[in-house]
Amino acid sequence: MKFTEFDLQDELLESISYMGFEDSTPIQEKAIPEILKGNDLIACAQTGTGKTAAFLLPLLDQLMTHKSNKTDALIIVPTRELALQIDQQVQGIGYMAGITSASIVGGGQGDDWEAQRRALKSGCNVIIATPGKLISHLNMGYAKLDEIKYLILDEADRMLDIGFHDDIMKIISYVPKQRQTLLFSATMPPKIKTFANKILTNPVEISIAVSKPAEGALQAAYLIHDQQKNELINKLISDKPDYKSILIFSSTKRKVAQIVRDLKRNDFTVEAMSSDLEQDEREEVLNRFKAKNTRVLVATDVLSRGIDIQDINLVINYDVPGDAEDYVHRIGRTARASTTGVGLTFVNKDDIYKFHRIEKLIEAEVMKIPLPPELGEGPEWEMPNQNRGKRKNYNKKNHPKNKSRSQNKNHGKQ
């Protein structure tokens, strides 16, 4: 469905056209008409599906139709990076219509706090905020949310996962009960539905199935022992000098630090991103990575959702994600906007079952690549549960020195 088929203001359509967008994504096609009707909405759609535009376009359309000098819309998000990203999109899309916005986030300087105070006290059309920082301003007594008409919660599942439930409920207590509320979540566990029932009124439910990683993403996995992982990373990066933007996900901050130290010893330009960094430090690291000044970024899952970084050539999962859907989010950092990219996952013996769950989720078997011979052999692939006992050693049988033996073995079975 083309954006021109929606009943949107001409200025918005002009902005969309100028940005090069013509066709809507499935979440946009389903959500925009419902939001324009004024319905509350609970939508399940993962990162990279265009969900931000799905709520921003109808929101800006309504703000243009009913212009005011007050704060009409509040968007609550889990991270500073996502808030700044949405703020930039509001400014870009709503520029021609004179829509004003402000991000209320931590990690800035004294001047940033003062700018946030003025925006909350005097009013601007759209406020995009992280829960903790907004509550800090609310506690000061000058923030005005009593005329909010539109409340949007983006990445609601992540906000609940990191403990923002009570903060969000406190913020909502400052907002009028008569409002339109939109809740977007990448997943829809029972706790999200319970939470939605507290804050939404007769919502329309939209669920876009967790999509497969983008078609442009080449997925593959290495069956590998933990002690082989750093050596393989060094080899992969050394062998791909044309890959200018590489993102490595690890499960813990300790592993992130170890990977960074090892890569620096090999003279790669690499930085770490984890919750140990202050917000302004994280933003600086992210900006250097976006600008290609840093070739390799090693991160915990703080980056797996909500960050729009274009042209990432390679994503490496140093560990198999504990949640199968997080795999899609991680691999979704590459091959965005019709580009191509590579997503590799390191699977040790203990993580085979978790990786099998991922393959069930994406309804595809991920290609297994043999380790380089100089690294030695990795673990055998043992299919879980119903297939237990059926083993494949992708590393061993694919080594050149074992190829003929593998072929003879298979021949004997025929």
C-alpha positions in Angstrom: 0.0 0.0 0.0 1.4 3.4 -1.0 1.6 6.2 1.5 -0.5 8.4 -0.8 -3.4 6.0 -0.2 -3.6 7.0 3.5 -5.6 10.1 4.5 -2.5 12.1 5.5 -1.8 15.8 5.3 -0.1 16.9 2.1 2.9 18.3 4.0 3.5 14.8 5.5 3.2 13.1 2.2 5.7 15.6 0.8 8.1 14.9 3.6 7.8 11.2 3.1 8.3 11.5 -0.7 11.4 13.7 -0.1 12.8 11.0 2.1 12.4 8.5 -0.7 9.6 6.4 0.8 6.6 5.3 -1.3 5.3 1.9 0.0 4.2 1.2 3.5 5.3 -1.8 5.6 2.8 -4.3 7.0 2.8 -2.7 10.4 2.3 0.8 8.9 -0.5 -0.4 6.6 -2.4 -1.9 9.6 -1.7 0.7 12.3 -2.0 4.0 10.5 -5.7 3.8 9.7 -6.6 2.6 13.2 -4.6 5.4 14.8 -6.2 8.0 12.5 -9.6 6.7 13.7 -8.6 7.5 17.3 -8.5 3.9 18.5 -6.2 2.8 21.3 -3.8 0.3 19.9 -1.6 -2.6 21.1 0.8 -3.6 18.3 3.4 -6.4 18.2 6.2 -5.6 15.7 9.9 -6.0 15.9 12.6 -3.5 15.3 13.3 -2.8 11.7 9.7 -3.2 10.5 8.9 0.6 10.3 6.9 0.8 13.5 8.3 4.3 14.4 6.7 5.7 11.3 3.6 3.7 12.0 2.8 5.8 15.0 4.6 9.0 14.1 2.9 9.7 10.8 -0.7 9.5 12.1 0.4 11.3 15.3 1.9 14.2 13.3 -1.2 14.3 11.1 -3.4 14.8 14.1 -1.1 17.4 15.6 -1.2 19.3 12.3 -5.0 19.1 12.2 -5.4 20.4 15.7 -2.5 22.8 16.2 -1.6 24.1 19.6 1.2 25.5 21.6 0.9 22.9 24.3 2.4 19.5 24.9 -0.1 17.2 23.2 1.9 14.0 22.8 4.2 12.0 25.1 6.3 9.1 23.7 8.0 7.0 26.4 11.0 4.8 25.3 13.5 2.6 27.2 16.8 4.3 26.1 18.4 7.6 25.4 19.5 6.5 22.0 16.0 5.6 20.9 14.6 8.8 22.3 17.1 10.9 20.3 16.5 8.8 17.2 12.7 9.4 17.4 13.2 13.1 18.1 15.3 13.4 15.0 12.5 11.7 13.0 9.9 14.0 14.4 12.0 17.0 13.4 12.7 15.6 10.0 9.1 14.6 9.1 7.3 17.4 10.9 9.6 20.2 9.9 7.4 21.6 7.1 4.4 21.6 9.5 6.1 23.5 12.3 5.8 20.6 14.8 8.0 21.1 17.8 9.6 18.3 19.9 12.1 17.7 22.7 13.9 14.7 24.1 14.0 14.3 27.8 16.9 12.0 28.5 19.9 11.6 30.8 23.6 11.9 30.1 23.7 15.6 29.0 25.2 18.7 30.4 23.7 21.4 32.6 22.4 23.3 29.5 20.6 20.2 28.4 18.7 20.0 31.7 17.7 23.6 31.3 16.5 23.1 27.8 14.4 20.1 28.9 13.0 22.2 31.8 11.9 24.9 29.4 10.3 22.4 27.0 8.3 20.7 29.8 7.3 24.0 31.5 6.4 26.0 28.4 5.2 23.2 26.3 6.1 21.7 22.9 4.0 19.5 20.7 5.9 16.2 21.2 7.9 15.0 24.2 10.0 11.9 23.8 11.3 10.7 27.2 13.0 7.9 29.1 11.0 7.1 32.3 13.7 7.9 34.9 14.6 11.3 33.5 11.0 12.4 33.0 10.2 11.5 36.6 13.2 13.6 37.8 11.5 16.6 36.1 8.0 15.7 37.3 9.4 15.6 40.9 10.5 19.2 40.5 6.8 20.2 39.9 7.0 22.3 36.7 6.4 19.6 34.0 3.0 19.9 32.4 1.4 16.7 31.2 -2.2 17.6 32.1 -3.2 18.2 28.5 -1.6 15.2 26.8 -3.9 13.8 24.1 -1.6 11.0 22.8 0.4 8.6 24.9 2.8 6.2 23.1 4.9 3.5 24.7 7.6 2.1 22.4 9.4 -1.1 23.1 7.1 -1.7 26.0 8.5 -5.2 26.6 12.0 -4.0 27.0 10.9 -1.3 29.4 9.2 -3.9 31.6 12.2 -6.2 31.4 14.5 -3.5 32.8 12.2 -2.6 35.6 10.3 0.5 34.4 6.8 -0.7 35.3 6.3 1.5 38.4 8.0 4.5 36.7 5.6 4.2 33.8 2.6 3.9 36.0 3.7 7.0 37.9 4.1 9.0 34.7 0.7 7.9 33.5 -0.9 9.2 36.7 0.1 12.7 35.5 -1.6 12.2 32.2 -5.4 12.7 31.5 -7.5 9.6 31.5 -9.2 10.8 28.3 -6.4 10.2 25.7 -5.4 8.0 22.9 -2.9 5.4 24.0 -0.7 3.4 21.7 1.5 0.5 22.9 4.2 -1.0 20.7 6.2 -4.1 21.7 8.5 -6.4 19.9 7.1 -9.4 21.8 3.8 -10.1 23.4 4.3 -12.1 26.6 1.4 -12.3 29.1 2.9 -9.5 31.2 2.6 -7.1 28.3 -1.1 -7.9 27.8 -1.7 -7.6 31.6 0.1 -4.2 31.5 -1.9 -3.1 28.4 -5.2 -3.9 30.1 -4.3 -1.4 32.8 -3.6 1.6 30.5 -5.5 1.0 27.3 -9.3 1.3 26.5 -10.8 -1.3 24.1 -7.6 -1.4 22.1 -7.3 -2.7 18.6 -4.7 -5.5 18.5 -2.3 -5.8 15.7 0.4 -8.5 15.5 3.0 -8.7 12.8 4.6 -12.1 13.2 8.2 -12.0 14.2 9.7 -11.7 10.8 12.7 -13.6 9.6 16.0 -11.8 9.3 16.1 -9.7 6.2 16.5 -11.5 2.9 19.8 -9.6 2.3 21.3 -11.1 5.5 23.4 -14.2 4.9 23.1 -16.3 8.1 25.6 -18.9 9.2 26.8 -20.5 12.4 30.1 -22.0 13.6 30.1 -24.9 16.0 32.9 -23.9 18.3 34.5 -24.3 21.7 34.7 -21.2 23.9 38.5 -21.1 23.8 38.4 -20.9 20.0 36.1 -17.9 19.7 38.5 -15.0 20.0 40.9 -16.6 17.5 38.0 -17.0 15.0 36.9 -13.4 15.5 40.4 -12.1 14.7 40.6 -14.3 11.6 37.1 -13.2 10.4 37.9 -9.5 10.7 41.4 -9.9 9.2 40.1 -11.8 6.2 37.4 -9.1 5.4 39.2 -5.8 5.0 36.3 -4.5 2.9 34.0 -4.8 5.9 34.1 -1.3 7.4 31.4 -1.7 10.0 31.3 -4.8 12.3 29.1 -5.3 15.3 29.8 -8.1 17.9 27.2 -9.0 20.5 28.2 -10.7 23.7 26.1 -11.8 26.7 28.1 -10.1 29.5 30.1 -7.0 30.1 33.1 -9.0 31.1 33.2 -10.8 27.8 32.8 -7.5 26.0 35.9 -6.2 27.7 37.9 -9.3 27.0 37.0 -9.2 23.3 37.9 -5.6 23.0 41.3 -6.1 24.7 42.0 -9.0 22.3 41.1 -7.1 19.2 43.1 -4.1 20.2 46.2 -6.3 20.6 45.7 -7.0 16.9 45.5 -3.3 16.1 41.8 -3.2 15.1 39.9 0.0 15.8 37.4 -1.3 18.3 35.3 0.1 21.1 32.9 -1.3 23.7 29.3 -0.4 24.4 27.7 -1.6 27.6 25.7 -0.2 30.6 29.0 0.6 32.3 29.2 3.7 30.1 27.5 7.0 30.9 24.8 8.0 28.5 26.9 10.8 26.9 29.8 8.3 26.5 27.6 5.8 24.9 26.3 8.4 22.4 29.9 9.4 21.5 30.9 5.8 21.0 27.8 5.2 18.8 28.5 8.3 16.7 32.1 7.2 16.0 30.8 3.8 14.9 28.1 5.4 12.7 30.8 7.7 11.1 33.0 4.6 10.4 35.7 6.0 12.6 35.4 2.9 14.7 35.4 -0.3 12.6 34.4 -2.8 15.3 31.8 -2.2 18.0 31.4 -4.9 20.8 28.2 -4.6 22.7 25.8 -6.2 25.1 22.2 -6.3 24.1 21.9 -2.6 24.9 22.3 -2.2 21.1 20.1 -5.1 19.8 16.9 -3.0 19.7 15.9 0.5 18.9 19.1 1.7 17.3 19.1 2.6 13.6 22.6 2.1 12.2 22.9 1.8 8.5 25.4 -0.2 6.4 26.6 -2.7 9.0 28.5 -5.3 7.0 28.8 -8.0 9.6 27.1 -9.0 12.9 28.7 -11.6 15.1 26.8 -13.3 17.9 29.7 -14.3 20.2 27.1 -16.1 22.3 23.8 -17.6 21.3 21.0 -15.2 22.5 19.1 -16.7 25.4 15.8 -15.5 23.8 15.2 -16.8 20.3 13.6 -13.5 19.3 16.7 -11.6 20.3 18.5 -13.4 17.6 16.2 -11.7 15.0 16.8 -8.4 16.6 20.6 -8.9 16.6 20.8 -10.1 13.0 18.4 -7.3 12.1 21.2 -4.8 12.7 22.6 -5.8 9.3 20.9 -5.9 5.8 18.7 -3.0 6.7 16.9 -0.9 4.1 17.4 -3.4 1.3 21.2 -3.6 1.8 23.1 -6.8 2.3 25.1 -8.1 5.2 26.3 -11.2 7.1 25.1 -12.5 10.4 27.3 -15.2 12.1 26.7 -17.0 15.4 29.1 -18.9 17.5 27.5 -22.0 19.0 29.2 -24.0 21.7 28.1 -27.4 22.9 25.9 -25.9 25.7 24.1 -23.5 23.3 23.1 -26.1 20.7 19.6 -26.4 22.1 19.1 -22.6 22.3 20.2 -22.3 18.7 17.8 -25.1 17.6 15.0 -23.0 19.1 16.1 -20.1 17.0 15.9 -22.2 13.9 12.4 -23.3 14.8 11.4 -19.6 15.3 12.7 -18.5 11.9 11.5 -21.7 10.3 14.9 -22.4 8.6 18.0 -24.3 9.3 21.0 -21.9 9.5 24.0 -23.0 7.4 26.8 -24.5 9.5 30.3 -23.5 8.5 33.3 -25.6 9.3 36.0 -24.0 11.4 39.2 -23.0 9.7 41.5 -26.1 9.9 44.1 -24.2 12.0 41.6 -23.7 14.8 41.1 -27.5 15.3 37.7 -29.2 15.5 34.6 -27.8 17.2 31.8 -29.7 19.0 29.5 -32.1 17.3 26.0 -30.9 16.5 23.6 -33.1 18.5 19.9 -32.5 17.6 17.8 -32.1 20.8 14.8 -34.1 22.0 13.2 -36.2 19.3 16.4 -36.2 17.2 18.7 -37.0 20.1 21.4 -39.4 19.0 21.6 -38.0 15.5 24.8 -36.2 15.4 26.5 -34.1 12.8 30.0 -32.8 13.0 30.1 -30.0 10.4 33.7 -29.1 11.4 35.2 -32.6 11.1 33.5 -34.0 8.0 34.1 -30.8 6.0 37.8 -30.5 6.5 39.6 -31.3 3.3 41.6 -34.1 4.9 38.4 -35.9 6.0 36.2 -35.2 2.9 36.9 -38.4 1.1 36.3 -40.4 4.3 32.9 -38.6 4.7 32.0 -39.3 1.1 32.8 -43.0 1.4 30.8 -43.3 4.6 27.8 -41.7 2.9 28.2 -43.9 -0.1 28.1 -47.0 2.0 24.7 -45.9 3.4 23.1 -45.7 0.0 
